[in-house]
Amino acid sequence: MVNADFWERLLDQIGKPGIELQIKVITFNMHHGRGIDGKLNLNRIAEAVEESEADFIALNEVDRYFAKRSGYMDQVSWLAERLKMQSAFGAAITLKQQDSSVIRQYGNALLSRHPIVSSMNHLMDFGMMEGRSLLEADMLMIDRPLKMYVTHLSLNPGIRHKQIDFIAGKITKDRPPVIIAGNWNMKRGGKAWRKIAGIFQDCYLATQTSCNTFPSLRPVLQIDYIFTSRDIDVVSVEVIKKIPAASDHLPLIATLILN
């Protein structure tokens, strides 16, 4: 992992680019590859997003050798190879059996078409039964840096507010451009949403396009969001409806411009 001092020096050396750079970002809760038909099919997960040719794909509910439900596969490596992208992973749950050298993990992942310079994972369990985490990654695109976070927050409102406070404390210290995406399990306009939207922009607000992602067959809620620092311009946001059976969520894609 590259330390903070190195990253600060890199930012200063690069300076502000003189041209715009358009990128595409997807957030997708993939439900460990098990679709609403009960079938485990990672190929459907890949097919649901590959035509978009996104630069970055934020994934939630990803297994690495975790359980029988996903065939004890390393889903991060499989998807990265299938989509020809780099990857970073942040575990929310880690299990290790005494009679095995295999570490079983479940959490968030980031796939990137650009070099991932560094990554780290922040646990956010706050005493809850199911752990949650915040994956942080630094990328370098041509001559400019980008920081991206991937998260999946609790269904419990009280715990979710603590997680939001933790995230807000992190992102207010970052130098832009920054993107944070994932399954937030919150409603637009609520207290949790207002906390983040007071710091970063919700991509939806730039386009006012329907962004309902759950449940996948008849989406009536948006609980998956992409937020960006305010120096990033939002061109468009849309829900990808190509393979609704692939997961219980639909992927959300935003086209953005880095100035």
Protein Blocks (a to p, Z undefined) as FASTA:
>chain_A
ZZfklmmmmmmmnopafbdcddddddddehgopafkopacfklmmmmmmmnopabdcdeh
iaehkbmkloopafklmmmmmnopadddddfbdcddfkbcbdcddddddddfbdcfbdcd
dddfkopabdcddddddddehjaccddddddddfblklmmmmmmmmmmmmmmpccdddde
ddehpaehiaklmmmmmmmccfklmnopafbfbdfklccbdfbdcdddfkbccfbdcddf
kbmmlpmbdcdddddddZZ
